[in-house]
Amino acid sequence: MAKRRMRSPPIALATPAPLVICPAMDREMWRAPSTQANLTPLRARGAVIVGPESGKLASGLAGPGRLAAIETIGAAVERGGDTPREHEGAATC
């Protein structure tokens, strides 16, 4: 199963289909310059970044990093390749 997961990102980035990415992680990881830098080329390639949202995190901390609400993710998927390419409610660092 781990090998399958490792292959998914390269396959997803190679597809001509619209790509919706829903990051979720602890607030410090989300705010890290390396994380933000890795989102830049994805956005440049037209990926839709949904969230993360702010709130209580698994670590017990609060802040940006929560997985976006399923309704928010569903709406982004339904929009597919429509602009804007990034969800309006997306958190920023």
Biopython code that builds the backbone (N, CA, C, O; Angstrom):
import numpy as np
from Bio.PDB.StructureBuilder import StructureBuilder

atoms = [
    (1, "MET", "N", (0.813, -1.186, 0.000)),
    (1, "MET", "CA", (0.000, 0.000, 0.000)),
    (1, "MET", "C", (0.858, 1.251, 0.000)),
    (1, "MET", "O", (0.520, 2.219, -0.682)),
    (2, "ALA", "N", (1.940, 1.265, 0.731)),
    (2, "ALA", "CA", (2.797, 2.453, 0.771)),
    (2, "ALA", "C", (3.353, 2.784, -0.609)),
    (2, "ALA", "O", (3.451, 3.959, -0.963)),
    (3, "LYS", "N", (3.716, 1.779, -1.392)),
    (3, "LYS", "CA", (4.230, 2.032, -2.731)),
    (3, "LYS", "C", (3.179, 2.703, -3.592)),
    (3, "LYS", "O", (3.498, 3.581, -4.393)),
    (4, "ARG", "N", (1.930, 2.299, -3.435)),
    (4, "ARG", "CA", (0.848, 2.913, -4.198)),
    (4, "ARG", "C", (0.720, 4.395, -3.856)),
    (4, "ARG", "O", (0.557, 5.227, -4.748)),
    (5, "ARG", "N", (0.792, 4.723, -2.583)),
    (5, "ARG", "CA", (0.700, 6.124, -2.171)),
    (5, "ARG", "C", (1.856, 6.948, -2.726)),
    (5, "ARG", "O", (1.668, 8.092, -3.140)),
    (6, "MET", "N", (3.034, 6.373, -2.732)),
    (6, "MET", "CA", (4.200, 7.102, -3.227)),
    (6, "MET", "C", (4.075, 7.416, -4.716)),
    (6, "MET", "O", (4.622, 8.414, -5.186)),
    (7, "ARG", "N", (3.371, 6.587, -5.449)),
    (7, "ARG", "CA", (3.234, 6.809, -6.883)),
    (7, "ARG", "C", (2.116, 7.786, -7.205)),
    (7, "ARG", "O", (2.113, 8.368, -8.290)),
    (8, "SER", "N", (1.185, 7.980, -6.317)),
    (8, "SER", "CA", (0.028, 8.826, -6.611)),
    (8, "SER", "C", (0.374, 10.273, -6.935)),
    (8, "SER", "O", (-0.120, 10.795, -7.935)),
    (9, "PRO", "N", (1.214, 10.956, -6.122)),
    (9, "PRO", "CA", (1.502, 12.357, -6.468)),
    (9, "PRO", "C", (2.096, 12.549, -7.862)),
    (9, "PRO", "O", (1.635, 13.430, -8.589)),
    (10, "PRO", "N", (3.099, 11.767, -8.269)),
    (10, "PRO", "CA", (3.616, 11.976, -9.632)),
    (10, "PRO", "C", (2.561, 11.725, -10.704)),
    (10, "PRO", "O", (2.513, 12.441, -11.704)),
    (11, "ILE", "N", (1.714, 10.712, -10.505)),
    (11, "ILE", "CA", (0.644, 10.452, -11.466)),
    (11, "ILE", "C", (-0.329, 11.613, -11.484)),
    (11, "ILE", "O", (-0.748, 12.052, -12.556)),
    (12, "ALA", "N", (-0.691, 12.113, -10.329)),
    (12, "ALA", "CA", (-1.633, 13.232, -10.256)),
    (12, "ALA", "C", (-1.065, 14.471, -10.941)),
    (12, "ALA", "O", (-1.801, 15.197, -11.610)),
    (13, "LEU", "N", (0.211, 14.717, -10.786)),
    (13, "LEU", "CA", (0.807, 15.907, -11.398)),
    (13, "LEU", "C", (0.963, 15.765, -12.907)),
    (13, "LEU", "O", (1.100, 16.763, -13.614)),
    (14, "ALA", "N", (0.943, 14.534, -13.401)),
    (14, "ALA", "CA", (1.112, 14.304, -14.837)),
    (14, "ALA", "C", (-0.213, 14.303, -15.587)),
    (14, "ALA", "O", (-0.215, 14.329, -16.818)),
    (15, "THR", "N", (-1.324, 14.274, -14.892)),
    (15, "THR", "CA", (-2.627, 14.191, -15.546)),
    (15, "THR", "C", (-3.047, 15.529, -16.147)),
    (15, "THR", "O", (-2.724, 16.582, -15.597)),
    (16, "PRO", "N", (-3.758, 15.502, -17.261)),
    (16, "PRO", "CA", (-4.299, 16.743, -17.820)),
    (16, "PRO", "C", (-5.594, 17.154, -17.115)),
    (16, "PRO", "O", (-6.111, 18.245, -17.359)),
    (17, "ALA", "N", (-6.122, 16.286, -16.239)),
    (17, "ALA", "CA", (-7.364, 16.586, -15.519)),
    (17, "ALA", "C", (-7.123, 17.682, -14.483)),
    (17, "ALA", "O", (-5.994, 17.869, -14.029)),
    (18, "PRO", "N", (-8.185, 18.410, -14.105)),
    (18, "PRO", "CA", (-8.039, 19.405, -13.035)),
    (18, "PRO", "C", (-7.561, 18.731, -11.752)),
    (18, "PRO", "O", (-7.956, 17.605, -11.451)),
    (19, "LEU", "N", (-6.715, 19.421, -11.005)),
    (19, "LEU", "CA", (-6.136, 18.877, -9.786)),
    (19, "LEU", "C", (-6.587, 19.718, -8.597)),
    (19, "LEU", "O", (-6.352, 20.925, -8.555)),
    (20, "VAL", "N", (-7.236, 19.072, -7.635)),
    (20, "VAL", "CA", (-7.682, 19.737, -6.409)),
    (20, "VAL", "C", (-6.852, 19.170, -5.270)),
    (20, "VAL", "O", (-6.851, 17.961, -5.042)),
    (21, "ILE", "N", (-6.149, 20.036, -4.557)),
    (21, "ILE", "CA", (-5.285, 19.628, -3.449)),
    (21, "ILE", "C", (-5.852, 20.205, -2.164)),
    (21, "ILE", "O", (-6.161, 21.394, -2.089)),
    (22, "CYS", "N", (-5.988, 19.356, -1.151)),
    (22, "CYS", "CA", (-6.579, 19.763, 0.126)),
    (22, "CYS", "C", (-5.577, 19.502, 1.246)),
    (22, "CYS", "O", (-5.661, 18.478, 1.924)),
    (23, "PRO", "N", (-4.631, 20.417, 1.448)),
    (23, "PRO", "CA", (-3.608, 20.186, 2.465)),
    (23, "PRO", "C", (-4.174, 20.266, 3.876)),
    (23, "PRO", "O", (-5.072, 21.060, 4.156)),
    (24, "ALA", "N", (-3.640, 19.439, 4.753)),
    (24, "ALA", "CA", (-3.982, 19.462, 6.170)),
    (24, "ALA", "C", (-2.722, 19.078, 6.937)),
    (24, "ALA", "O", (-2.105, 18.051, 6.655)),
    (25, "MET", "N", (-2.350, 19.896, 7.895)),
    (25, "MET", "CA", (-1.131, 19.656, 8.678)),
    (25, "MET", "C", (-1.138, 20.584, 9.875)),
    (25, "MET", "O", (-2.025, 21.430, 9.997)),
    (26, "ASP", "N", (-0.173, 20.442, 10.752)),
    (26, "ASP", "CA", (-0.089, 21.322, 11.908)),
    (26, "ASP", "C", (0.238, 22.747, 11.455)),
    (26, "ASP", "O", (0.821, 22.949, 10.390)),
    (27, "ARG", "N", (-0.140, 23.718, 12.263)),
    (27, "ARG", "CA", (-0.006, 25.126, 11.852)),
    (27, "ARG", "C", (1.414, 25.535, 11.515)),
    (27, "ARG", "O", (1.633, 26.289, 10.567)),
    (28, "GLU", "N", (2.396, 25.040, 12.290)),
    (28, "GLU", "CA", (3.776, 25.427, 12.010)),
    (28, "GLU", "C", (4.267, 24.829, 10.700)),
    (28, "GLU", "O", (5.034, 25.461, 9.974)),
    (29, "MET", "N", (3.832, 23.625, 10.400)),
    (29, "MET", "CA", (4.210, 23.025, 9.115)),
    (29, "MET", "C", (3.551, 23.804, 7.967)),
    (29, "MET", "O", (4.185, 24.059, 6.943)),
    (30, "TRP", "N", (2.273, 24.182, 8.143)),
    (30, "TRP", "CA", (1.586, 24.947, 7.095)),
    (30, "TRP", "C", (2.273, 26.292, 6.873)),
    (30, "TRP", "O", (2.416, 26.736, 5.734)),
    (31, "ARG", "N", (2.690, 26.929, 7.937)),
    (31, "ARG", "CA", (3.317, 28.253, 7.826)),
    (31, "ARG", "C", (4.775, 28.196, 7.356)),
    (31, "ARG", "O", (5.341, 29.224, 6.985)),
    (32, "ALA", "N", (5.379, 27.027, 7.368)),
    (32, "ALA", "CA", (6.794, 26.895, 7.007)),
    (32, "ALA", "C", (7.059, 27.387, 5.582)),
    (32, "ALA", "O", (6.292, 27.081, 4.670)),
    (33, "PRO", "N", (8.127, 28.138, 5.390)),
    (33, "PRO", "CA", (8.463, 28.633, 4.053)),
    (33, "PRO", "C", (8.584, 27.516, 3.010)),
    (33, "PRO", "O", (8.218, 27.709, 1.850)),
    (34, "SER", "N", (9.096, 26.353, 3.416)),
    (34, "SER", "CA", (9.247, 25.259, 2.453)),
    (34, "SER", "C", (7.889, 24.744, 1.985)),
    (34, "SER", "O", (7.731, 24.403, 0.812)),
    (35, "THR", "N", (6.912, 24.685, 2.881)),
    (35, "THR", "CA", (5.566, 24.260, 2.483)),
    (35, "THR", "C", (4.972, 25.259, 1.511)),
    (35, "THR", "O", (4.428, 24.874, 0.475)),
    (36, "GLN", "N", (5.070, 26.533, 1.834)),
    (36, "GLN", "CA", (4.522, 27.564, 0.964)),
    (36, "GLN", "C", (5.235, 27.570, -0.393)),
    (36, "GLN", "O", (4.604, 27.769, -1.432)),
    (37, "ALA", "N", (6.535, 27.352, -0.375)),
    (37, "ALA", "CA", (7.298, 27.316, -1.629)),
    (37, "ALA", "C", (6.876, 26.133, -2.499)),
    (37, "ALA", "O", (6.867, 26.240, -3.725)),
    (38, "ASN", "N", (6.529, 25.018, -1.879)),
    (38, "ASN", "CA", (6.090, 23.854, -2.642)),
    (38, "ASN", "C", (4.703, 24.054, -3.253)),
    (38, "ASN", "O", (4.369, 23.400, -4.241)),
    (39, "LEU", "N", (3.907, 24.929, -2.693)),
    (39, "LEU", "CA", (2.586, 25.215, -3.262)),
    (39, "LEU", "C", (2.682, 26.104, -4.505)),
    (39, "LEU", "O", (1.819, 26.051, -5.382)),
    (40, "THR", "N", (3.727, 26.911, -4.573)),
    (40, "THR", "CA", (3.876, 27.854, -5.689)),
    (40, "THR", "C", (3.866, 27.179, -7.058)),
    (40, "THR", "O", (3.105, 27.607, -7.926)),
    (41, "PRO", "N", (4.673, 26.146, -7.291)),
    (41, "PRO", "CA", (4.626, 25.517, -8.616)),
    (41, "PRO", "C", (3.314, 24.789, -8.883)),
    (41, "PRO", "O", (2.891, 24.679, -10.033)),
    (42, "LEU", "N", (2.666, 24.288, -7.828)),
    (42, "LEU", "CA", (1.370, 23.639, -8.022)),
    (42, "LEU", "C", (0.337, 24.655, -8.492)),
    (42, "LEU", "O", (-0.426, 24.396, -9.422)),
    (43, "ARG", "N", (0.321, 25.809, -7.841)),
    (43, "ARG", "CA", (-0.599, 26.876, -8.266)),
    (43, "ARG", "C", (-0.289, 27.321, -9.689)),
    (43, "ARG", "O", (-1.199, 27.552, -10.486)),
    (44, "ALA", "N", (1.003, 27.440, -10.008)),
    (44, "ALA", "CA", (1.408, 27.869, -11.350)),
    (44, "ALA", "C", (0.944, 26.883, -12.414)),
    (44, "ALA", "O", (0.704, 27.270, -13.557)),
    (45, "ARG", "N", (0.817, 25.620, -12.046)),
    (45, "ARG", "CA", (0.350, 24.592, -12.987)),
    (45, "ARG", "C", (-1.162, 24.486, -13.005)),
    (45, "ARG", "O", (-1.717, 23.638, -13.703)),
    (46, "GLY", "N", (-1.840, 25.345, -12.238)),
    (46, "GLY", "CA", (-3.298, 25.380, -12.268)),
    (46, "GLY", "C", (-3.997, 24.553, -11.216)),
    (46, "GLY", "O", (-5.218, 24.403, -11.269)),
    (47, "ALA", "N", (-3.262, 24.008, -10.256)),
    (47, "ALA", "CA", (-3.907, 23.229, -9.200)),
    (47, "ALA", "C", (-4.773, 24.137, -8.341)),
    (47, "ALA", "O", (-4.407, 25.278, -8.062)),
    (48, "VAL", "N", (-5.917, 23.625, -7.926)),
    (48, "VAL", "CA", (-6.802, 24.324, -7.001)),
    (48, "VAL", "C", (-6.393, 23.892, -5.597)),
    (48, "VAL", "O", (-6.398, 22.702, -5.283)),
    (49, "ILE", "N", (-6.041, 24.860, -4.757)),
    (49, "ILE", "CA", (-5.653, 24.576, -3.379)),
    (49, "ILE", "C", (-6.843, 24.940, -2.493)),
    (49, "ILE", "O", (-7.263, 26.096, -2.458)),
    (50, "VAL", "N", (-7.383, 23.957, -1.782)),
    (50, "VAL", "CA", (-8.545, 24.179, -0.913)),
    (50, "VAL", "C", (-8.095, 24.101, 0.535)),
    (50, "VAL", "O", (-7.682, 23.047, 1.019)),
    (51, "GLY", "N", (-8.184, 25.239, 1.218)),
    (51, "GLY", "CA", (-7.802, 25.258, 2.622)),
    (51, "GLY", "C", (-6.294, 25.345, 2.784)),
    (51, "GLY", "O", (-5.593, 25.715, 1.842)),
    (52, "PRO", "N", (-5.804, 25.022, 3.922)),
    (52, "PRO", "CA", (-6.524, 24.479, 5.063)),
    (52, "PRO", "C", (-7.328, 25.545, 5.787)),
    (52, "PRO", "O", (-7.139, 26.744, 5.581)),
    (53, "GLU", "N", (-8.226, 25.079, 6.637)),
    (53, "GLU", "CA", (-9.031, 25.988, 7.437)),
    (53, "GLU", "C", (-8.384, 26.143, 8.809)),
    (53, "GLU", "O", (-7.514, 25.363, 9.198)),
    (54, "SER", "N", (-8.826, 27.160, 9.525)),
    (54, "SER", "CA", (-8.322, 27.387, 10.884)),
    (54, "SER", "C", (-9.257, 26.751, 11.894)),
    (54, "SER", "O", (-10.462, 26.643, 11.664)),
    (55, "GLY", "N", (-8.690, 26.333, 13.012)),
    (55, "GLY", "CA", (-9.469, 25.740, 14.091)),
    (55, "GLY", "C", (-8.577, 24.870, 14.943)),
    (55, "GLY", "O", (-7.351, 24.942, 14.866)),
    (56, "LYS", "N", (-9.216, 24.041, 15.763)),
    (56, "LYS", "CA", (-8.468, 23.143, 16.636)),
    (56, "LYS", "C", (-7.838, 22.047, 15.785)),
    (56, "LYS", "O", (-8.489, 21.467, 14.916)),
    (57, "LEU", "N", (-6.553, 21.771, 16.049)),
    (57, "LEU", "CA", (-5.792, 20.787, 15.295)),
    (57, "LEU", "C", (-5.600, 19.520, 16.121)),
    (57, "LEU", "O", (-5.811, 19.532, 17.334)),
    (58, "ALA", "N", (-5.207, 18.445, 15.481)),
    (58, "ALA", "CA", (-4.994, 17.167, 16.168)),
    (58, "ALA", "C", (-3.959, 17.288, 17.279)),
    (58, "ALA", "O", (-4.022, 16.556, 18.266)),
    (59, "SER", "N", (-3.013, 18.202, 17.129)),
    (59, "SER", "CA", (-1.966, 18.393, 18.139)),
    (59, "SER", "C", (-2.481, 19.065, 19.403)),
    (59, "SER", "O", (-1.789, 19.112, 20.420)),
    (60, "GLY", "N", (-3.702, 19.583, 19.330)),
    (60, "GLY", "CA", (-4.246, 20.337, 20.459)),
    (60, "GLY", "C", (-4.073, 21.831, 20.286)),
    (60, "GLY", "O", (-4.693, 22.617, 21.003)),
    (61, "LEU", "N", (-3.227, 22.237, 19.329)),
    (61, "LEU", "CA", (-3.046, 23.649, 19.035)),
    (61, "LEU", "C", (-4.223, 24.129, 18.188)),
    (61, "LEU", "O", (-5.030, 23.325, 17.721)),
    (62, "ALA", "N", (-4.313, 25.433, 17.998)),
    (62, "ALA", "CA", (-5.343, 26.001, 17.131)),
    (62, "ALA", "C", (-4.666, 26.896, 16.112)),
    (62, "ALA", "O", (-3.640, 27.515, 16.395)),
    (63, "GLY", "N", (-5.242, 26.960, 14.937)),
    (63, "GLY", "CA", (-4.700, 27.806, 13.880)),
    (63, "GLY", "C", (-4.936, 27.169, 12.531)),
    (63, "GLY", "O", (-5.690, 26.202, 12.426)),
    (64, "PRO", "N", (-4.297, 27.700, 11.486)),
    (64, "PRO", "CA", (-4.486, 27.125, 10.153)),
    (64, "PRO", "C", (-3.853, 25.737, 10.069)),
    (64, "PRO", "O", (-2.768, 25.502, 10.601)),
    (65, "GLY", "N", (-4.539, 24.835, 9.401)),
    (65, "GLY", "CA", (-4.004, 23.500, 9.228)),
    (65, "GLY", "C", (-5.072, 22.430, 9.123)),
    (65, "GLY", "O", (-4.801, 21.330, 8.642)),
    (66, "ARG", "N", (-6.285, 22.736, 9.566)),
    (66, "ARG", "CA", (-7.368, 21.747, 9.502)),
    (66, "ARG", "C", (-7.759, 21.446, 8.068)),
    (66, "ARG", "O", (-7.748, 22.328, 7.210)),
    (67, "LEU", "N", (-8.101, 20.200, 7.820)),
    (67, "LEU", "CA", (-8.650, 19.825, 6.527)),
    (67, "LEU", "C", (-9.917, 20.647, 6.300)),
    (67, "LEU", "O", (-10.727, 20.804, 7.213)),
    (68, "ALA", "N", (-10.087, 21.164, 5.107)),
    (68, "ALA", "CA", (-11.274, 21.943, 4.779)),
    (68, "ALA", "C", (-12.521, 21.086, 4.951)),
    (68, "ALA", "O", (-12.461, 19.860, 4.851)),
    (69, "ALA", "N", (-13.636, 21.729, 5.207)),
    (69, "ALA", "CA", (-14.913, 21.028, 5.341)),
    (69, "ALA", "C", (-15.228, 20.262, 4.058)),
    (69, "ALA", "O", (-14.910, 20.722, 2.962)),
    (70, "ILE", "N", (-15.847, 19.107, 4.197)),
    (70, "ILE", "CA", (-16.150, 18.269, 3.047)),
    (70, "ILE", "C", (-17.009, 19.016, 2.023)),
    (70, "ILE", "O", (-16.876, 18.791, 0.820)),
    (71, "GLU", "N", (-17.882, 19.897, 2.491)),
    (71, "GLU", "CA", (-18.699, 20.689, 1.578)),
    (71, "GLU", "C", (-17.838, 21.646, 0.757)),
    (71, "GLU", "O", (-18.096, 21.866, -0.427)),
    (72, "THR", "N", (-16.831, 22.202, 1.385)),
    (72, "THR", "CA", (-15.905, 23.109, 0.701)),
    (72, "THR", "C", (-15.093, 22.355, -0.342)),
    (72, "THR", "O", (-14.910, 22.828, -1.464)),
    (73, "ILE", "N", (-14.610, 21.177, 0.039)),
    (73, "ILE", "CA", (-13.840, 20.346, -0.892)),
    (73, "ILE", "C", (-14.735, 19.913, -2.050)),
    (73, "ILE", "O", (-14.332, 19.983, -3.211)),
    (74, "GLY", "N", (-15.953, 19.465, -1.731)),
    (74, "GLY", "CA", (-16.891, 19.041, -2.768)),
    (74, "GLY", "C", (-17.194, 20.153, -3.758)),
    (74, "GLY", "O", (-17.258, 19.912, -4.963)),
    (75, "ALA", "N", (-17.381, 21.374, -3.258)),
    (75, "ALA", "CA", (-17.651, 22.504, -4.146)),
    (75, "ALA", "C", (-16.475, 22.770, -5.074)),
    (75, "ALA", "O", (-16.670, 23.086, -6.248)),
    (76, "ALA", "N", (-15.253, 22.645, -4.558)),
    (76, "ALA", "CA", (-14.061, 22.854, -5.386)),
    (76, "ALA", "C", (-13.955, 21.778, -6.455)),
    (76, "ALA", "O", (-13.599, 22.067, -7.598)),
    (77, "VAL", "N", (-14.261, 20.541, -6.090)),
    (77, "VAL", "CA", (-14.212, 19.440, -7.057)),
    (77, "VAL", "C", (-15.260, 19.653, -8.139)),
    (77, "VAL", "O", (-14.987, 19.438, -9.320)),
    (78, "GLU", "N", (-16.453, 20.072, -7.746)),
    (78, "GLU", "CA", (-17.515, 20.323, -8.727)),
    (78, "GLU", "C", (-17.131, 21.452, -9.680)),
    (78, "GLU", "O", (-17.457, 21.399, -10.866)),
    (79, "ARG", "N", (-16.443, 22.469, -9.171)),
    (79, "ARG", "CA", (-15.989, 23.569, -10.039)),
    (79, "ARG", "C", (-14.920, 23.093, -11.001)),
    (79, "ARG", "O", (-14.774, 23.630, -12.099)),
    (80, "GLY", "N", (-14.172, 22.081, -10.583)),
    (80, "GLY", "CA", (-13.135, 21.514, -11.440)),
    (80, "GLY", "C", (-12.142, 22.552, -11.900)),
    (80, "GLY", "O", (-11.467, 23.170, -11.077)),
    (81, "GLY", "N", (-12.040, 22.754, -13.190)),
    (81, "GLY", "CA", (-11.053, 23.663, -13.755)),
    (81, "GLY", "C", (-11.485, 25.105, -13.806)),
    (81, "GLY", "O", (-10.791, 25.937, -14.390)),
    (82, "ASP", "N", (-12.649, 25.430, -13.191)),
    (82, "ASP", "CA", (-13.110, 26.820, -13.221)),
    (82, "ASP", "C", (-12.157, 27.721, -12.460)),
    (82, "ASP", "O", (-11.456, 27.274, -11.552)),
    (83, "THR", "N", (-12.136, 28.982, -12.831)),
    (83, "THR", "CA", (-11.401, 29.957, -12.043)),
    (83, "THR", "C", (-12.366, 30.546, -11.030)),
    (83, "THR", "O", (-13.563, 30.552, -11.319)),
    (84, "PRO", "N", (-11.956, 31.041, -9.870)),
    (84, "PRO", "CA", (-10.557, 31.149, -9.491)),
    (84, "PRO", "C", (-9.957, 29.793, -9.188)),
    (84, "PRO", "O", (-10.658, 28.875, -8.763)),
    (85, "ARG", "N", (-8.660, 29.669, -9.407)),
    (85, "ARG", "CA", (-7.974, 28.401, -9.240)),
    (85, "ARG", "C", (-7.742, 28.076, -7.773)),
    (85, "ARG", "O", (-7.439, 26.928, -7.446)),
    (86, "GLU", "N", (-7.872, 29.026, -6.902)),
    (86, "GLU", "CA", (-7.686, 28.772, -5.480)),
    (86, "GLU", "C", (-8.979, 29.138, -4.767)),
    (86, "GLU", "O", (-9.573, 30.175, -5.061)),
    (87, "HIS", "N", (-9.422, 28.303, -3.837)),
    (87, "HIS", "CA", (-10.656, 28.532, -3.120)),
    (87, "HIS", "C", (-10.596, 29.846, -2.367)),
    (87, "HIS", "O", (-9.598, 30.155, -1.716)),
    (88, "GLU", "N", (-11.684, 30.626, -2.459)),
    (88, "GLU", "CA", (-11.690, 31.945, -1.831)),
    (88, "GLU", "C", (-11.500, 31.893, -0.318)),
    (88, "GLU", "O", (-10.968, 32.838, 0.264)),
    (89, "GLY", "N", (-11.926, 30.801, 0.334)),
    (89, "GLY", "CA", (-11.821, 30.703, 1.768)),
    (89, "GLY", "C", (-10.520, 30.110, 2.254)),
    (89, "GLY", "O", (-10.374, 29.816, 3.440)),
    (90, "ALA", "N", (-9.575, 29.932, 1.354)),
    (90, "ALA", "CA", (-8.318, 29.299, 1.739)),
    (90, "ALA", "C", (-7.568, 30.140, 2.750)),
    (90, "ALA", "O", (-7.533, 31.367, 2.661)),
    (91, "ALA", "N", (-6.980, 29.469, 3.699)),
    (91, "ALA", "CA", (-6.182, 30.166, 4.711)),
    (91, "ALA", "C", (-4.850, 30.584, 4.124)),
    (91, "ALA", "O", (-4.316, 29.927, 3.230)),
    (92, "THR", "N", (-4.333, 31.658, 4.621)),
    (92, "THR", "CA", (-2.988, 32.090, 4.229)),
    (92, "THR", "C", (-2.132, 32.105, 5.474)),
    (92, "THR", "O", (-2.644, 32.180, 6.590)),
    (93, "CYS", "N", (-0.826, 32.034, 5.281)),
    (93, "CYS", "CA", (0.042, 32.000, 6.455)),
    (93, "CYS", "C", (0.339, 33.386, 6.949)),
    (93, "CYS", "O", (1.058, 33.549, 7.934)),
]
sb = StructureBuilder()
sb.init_structure("model")
sb.init_model(0)
sb.init_chain("A")
sb.init_seg("    ")
for serial, (resi, resn, name, xyz) in enumerate(atoms, 1):
    if name == "N":
        sb.init_residue(resn, " ", resi, " ")
    sb.init_atom(name, np.array(xyz, "f"), 0.0, 1.0, " ", f" {name:<3s}", serial, name[0])
structure = sb.get_structure()
